């Protein structure tokens, strides 16, 4: 207790009215070797979680530290699913270059001309009832492959998400855009995520919304979170409601990023 007070682990305050007090207790444990000999005495101060009320005392739970087992598991999964992890003195680079090359080859576009952009500036996809129908299985396979690639490619997240809305009844116009995305990937197979060691612990969020381009239904919002200089999570999705103005759409996008 003296050590915790000296290190300012907590601050003693007056109890406020109508405040639920959560109890604590000490856990003592002996660590033994393979012969049963006690080699270390361990102690922990834990909170009696069963007295906490969700929504009042806490909103979510999380592990404050990353276990070495979790890091090893992450590296194993990265190797298994084709992630390329390269660590240098300046930072760590993560990519799916091998997977991207195989994907382009699987869909027969390895000899096609590279696309410089994901989608045309005037491209507006919509549900077409009288268009030229295509094989829905092939279309869904292309979308699924691209969605998997978004794990390390936030640059294609929005375009893939837009094309993914038409998997129920894909038309030739939709396939043309998806193939353009794959041709863009073909020319950027070495793109990935760079995590720099020269960073800080500031959390910054950027959000945006596309209000008018979706001719079918709702608005699309996107957001990304930076921890220091490094991009951590990102997303792109439809709103759950229809906005009547750009201002309303921006407010909804901002609130979604705050809560999400």
VMD Tcl script that draws the C-alpha trace (Angstrom):
set ca {
  {0.00 0.00 0.00}
  {2.83 2.38 0.84}
  {4.43 1.72 -2.56}
  {1.17 2.40 -4.40}
  {0.64 5.65 -2.58}
  {4.22 6.72 -3.26}
  {3.79 5.99 -6.99}
  {0.43 7.85 -7.13}
  {-1.44 4.74 -8.28}
  {-4.67 6.26 -7.05}
  {-6.03 9.42 -5.47}
  {-8.16 9.37 -2.31}
  {-11.37 11.40 -2.77}
  {-14.60 11.99 -0.87}
  {-17.46 9.64 -1.73}
  {-20.13 11.36 -3.79}
  {-23.82 10.91 -3.17}
  {-25.58 8.13 -5.10}
  {-22.23 6.66 -6.11}
  {-21.80 2.89 -6.22}
  {-18.68 1.93 -4.27}
  {-16.81 -1.00 -5.78}
  {-14.92 -3.18 -3.36}
  {-11.47 -4.67 -3.81}
  {-9.62 -7.62 -2.41}
  {-6.09 -8.99 -2.36}
  {-5.27 -12.21 -4.19}
  {-2.25 -14.13 -2.90}
  {-0.69 -16.90 -4.96}
  {2.42 -19.04 -4.75}
  {4.28 -19.87 -7.95}
  {5.93 -23.29 -7.98}
  {8.45 -24.99 -10.22}
  {8.09 -28.41 -11.85}
  {9.04 -30.09 -8.57}
  {6.40 -28.31 -6.52}
  {8.88 -26.02 -4.77}
  {7.63 -22.50 -4.14}
  {9.86 -20.10 -6.06}
  {7.87 -16.87 -5.91}
  {5.12 -15.24 -3.88}
  {2.68 -13.20 -5.98}
  {0.02 -10.76 -4.92}
  {-2.64 -8.78 -6.81}
  {-5.20 -6.18 -5.85}
  {-8.34 -6.87 -7.89}
  {-11.69 -5.14 -8.20}
  {-14.77 -7.14 -7.28}
  {-16.25 -6.97 -10.76}
  {-19.45 -8.76 -9.86}
  {-20.60 -5.63 -7.99}
  {-20.24 -3.41 -11.07}
  {-23.21 -2.44 -13.22}
  {-22.74 -2.23 -16.99}
  {-23.58 1.22 -18.27}
  {-23.15 2.76 -14.83}
  {-19.71 1.66 -13.63}
  {-18.27 0.70 -17.01}
  {-19.08 0.70 -20.72}
  {-16.58 -1.83 -22.01}
  {-13.85 -4.14 -20.80}
  {-10.37 -4.59 -22.18}
  {-7.01 -6.09 -21.34}
  {-4.57 -3.32 -20.31}
  {-1.50 -5.23 -21.55}
  {-0.68 -7.44 -24.51}
  {0.43 -10.92 -23.49}
  {3.40 -12.42 -25.28}
  {1.20 -15.34 -26.28}
  {-1.13 -12.92 -28.07}
  {1.79 -11.33 -29.94}
  {3.08 -14.76 -31.02}
  {-0.41 -15.73 -32.15}
  {-0.70 -12.50 -34.15}
  {2.61 -13.16 -35.90}
  {1.56 -16.75 -36.65}
  {-1.74 -15.61 -38.15}
  {0.09 -12.93 -40.16}
  {2.38 -15.55 -41.68}
  {-0.45 -18.01 -42.31}
  {-2.73 -15.60 -44.18}
  {0.03 -14.05 -46.24}
  {0.92 -10.90 -44.35}
  {4.39 -9.54 -44.90}
  {5.90 -7.96 -41.78}
  {9.19 -6.10 -42.11}
  {10.75 -4.46 -39.07}
  {13.54 -1.88 -39.23}
  {15.10 0.57 -36.81}
  {12.67 3.25 -38.00}
  {9.49 1.19 -37.67}
  {7.42 -1.74 -38.98}
  {5.88 -2.24 -42.42}
  {2.90 -4.57 -42.91}
  {1.58 -5.55 -46.35}
  {-0.28 -8.25 -48.28}
  {1.77 -7.97 -51.46}
  {1.92 -11.73 -52.09}
  {-1.82 -12.09 -51.62}
  {-2.48 -9.10 -53.90}
  {-0.37 -10.59 -56.71}
  {-2.15 -13.94 -56.44}
  {-5.55 -12.25 -56.44}
  {-4.79 -10.35 -59.64}
  {-3.61 -13.56 -61.26}
  {-6.64 -15.57 -60.11}
  {-9.00 -13.18 -61.87}
  {-6.93 -13.16 -65.07}
  {-5.85 -9.53 -64.92}
  {-2.08 -9.99 -64.53}
  {-1.43 -8.78 -68.10}
  {-3.94 -5.91 -67.99}
  {-2.99 -2.26 -67.90}
  {-2.63 -0.77 -64.44}
  {-5.31 1.68 -63.31}
  {-4.02 4.90 -61.77}
  {-7.17 5.49 -59.73}
  {-9.75 3.24 -58.08}
  {-12.85 4.80 -59.63}
  {-13.62 7.54 -62.11}
  {-14.59 10.92 -60.72}
  {-17.91 10.76 -62.56}
  {-18.69 7.11 -61.73}
  {-22.00 6.72 -59.89}
  {-23.00 3.13 -59.32}
  {-26.66 2.31 -58.83}
  {-29.04 -0.63 -58.83}
  {-29.82 -1.42 -62.46}
  {-32.81 -3.60 -63.30}
  {-32.43 -3.70 -67.08}
  {-28.65 -3.99 -67.33}
  {-26.51 -6.87 -68.58}
  {-26.44 -9.52 -65.85}
  {-23.23 -11.29 -64.85}
  {-22.30 -14.35 -62.82}
  {-23.11 -13.38 -59.21}
  {-20.77 -16.05 -57.81}
  {-17.78 -14.56 -59.64}
  {-18.73 -11.05 -58.57}
  {-19.04 -12.05 -54.91}
  {-15.71 -13.83 -55.11}
  {-14.05 -10.66 -56.38}
  {-15.63 -8.57 -53.62}
  {-14.66 -11.08 -50.93}
  {-11.05 -11.11 -52.14}
  {-10.87 -7.33 -52.12}
  {-12.50 -7.08 -48.71}
  {-9.81 -9.36 -47.33}
  {-7.18 -7.06 -48.82}
  {-8.63 -4.04 -46.98}
  {-7.02 -5.43 -43.82}
  {-3.83 -3.62 -44.82}
  {-5.14 -1.35 -47.61}
  {-7.36 1.44 -46.27}
  {-7.02 3.21 -49.63}
  {-9.39 0.73 -51.30}
  {-11.84 0.43 -48.40}
  {-14.44 2.92 -49.67}
  {-14.50 1.78 -53.30}
  {-14.76 -1.89 -52.37}
  {-17.54 -1.12 -49.91}
  {-19.54 0.71 -52.59}
  {-19.22 -2.18 -55.04}
  {-20.10 -4.66 -52.33}
  {-23.63 -3.24 -52.09}
  {-24.59 -4.79 -55.43}
  {-23.72 -8.42 -54.74}
  {-27.39 -9.39 -54.71}
  {-27.94 -8.55 -58.37}
  {-24.64 -7.54 -60.02}
  {-24.59 -6.11 -63.53}
  {-21.85 -5.62 -66.11}
  {-21.45 -1.98 -65.06}
  {-20.58 -3.13 -61.54}
  {-18.04 -5.70 -62.75}
  {-16.25 -3.06 -64.84}
  {-15.66 -0.96 -61.70}
  {-14.53 -3.97 -59.64}
  {-12.03 -4.96 -62.32}
  {-10.71 -1.42 -62.34}
  {-10.09 -1.69 -58.59}
  {-8.18 -4.94 -59.15}
  {-6.13 -3.28 -61.91}
  {-5.34 -0.49 -59.46}
  {-4.22 -3.09 -56.92}
  {-2.07 -4.66 -59.64}
  {-0.08 -1.45 -59.90}
  {0.16 -0.94 -56.13}
  {0.80 -4.47 -54.83}
  {3.61 -3.23 -52.58}
  {1.40 -0.77 -50.72}
  {0.74 -1.41 -47.05}
  {0.80 0.09 -43.57}
  {3.83 1.80 -42.06}
  {4.11 2.09 -38.28}
  {6.83 4.54 -37.33}
  {8.77 4.39 -34.08}
  {8.99 8.20 -34.07}
  {5.48 8.88 -32.83}
  {3.45 9.93 -29.78}
  {0.39 8.81 -27.85}
  {-2.05 11.43 -29.19}
  {-5.26 9.93 -30.57}
  {-6.71 11.87 -33.53}
  {-9.80 11.04 -35.59}
  {-10.65 12.22 -39.11}
  {-14.15 11.76 -40.52}
  {-15.93 12.56 -43.75}
  {-19.26 11.84 -45.38}
  {-20.47 11.47 -48.96}
  {-23.99 12.85 -48.98}
  {-25.18 13.13 -52.57}
  {-23.33 10.56 -54.69}
  {-25.35 7.51 -53.63}
  {-28.39 7.50 -55.88}
  {-30.02 4.48 -54.23}
  {-30.42 5.10 -50.55}
  {-28.36 6.40 -47.64}
  {-25.20 8.40 -47.16}
  {-21.76 6.91 -46.76}
  {-19.43 7.97 -43.98}
  {-15.81 7.15 -43.37}
  {-13.32 7.65 -40.62}
  {-9.79 6.87 -39.57}
  {-7.96 7.04 -36.26}
  {-4.32 7.92 -35.82}
  {-2.38 7.05 -32.69}
  {0.42 9.55 -33.05}
  {1.67 9.24 -36.63}
  {0.31 5.74 -37.15}
  {-3.02 4.75 -38.66}
  {-4.76 2.19 -36.46}
  {-8.49 1.55 -37.29}
  {-10.53 2.83 -40.22}
  {-13.99 2.23 -41.65}
  {-16.40 3.09 -44.44}
  {-20.11 2.26 -44.22}
  {-23.66 3.33 -44.95}
  {-25.56 5.43 -42.42}
  {-28.46 3.80 -40.61}
  {-30.68 6.77 -41.45}
  {-31.22 9.16 -44.34}
  {-29.91 12.70 -43.91}
  {-31.75 15.65 -45.41}
  {-28.75 17.96 -45.65}
  {-24.97 17.91 -45.78}
  {-24.80 19.42 -42.28}
  {-26.95 16.64 -40.83}
  {-24.87 14.01 -42.62}
  {-21.64 15.48 -41.20}
  {-23.07 15.50 -37.67}
  {-24.10 11.85 -37.98}
  {-20.66 10.90 -39.31}
  {-18.92 12.72 -36.48}
  {-21.14 11.10 -33.85}
  {-20.59 7.66 -35.37}
  {-16.80 8.06 -35.19}
  {-17.07 9.29 -31.61}
  {-19.15 6.31 -30.52}
  {-17.57 3.72 -32.78}
}
mol new
graphics top color blue
foreach p $ca { graphics top sphere $p radius 0.5 }
foreach p [lrange $ca 0 end-1] q [lrange $ca 1 end] { graphics top cylinder $p $q radius 0.2 }
display resetview
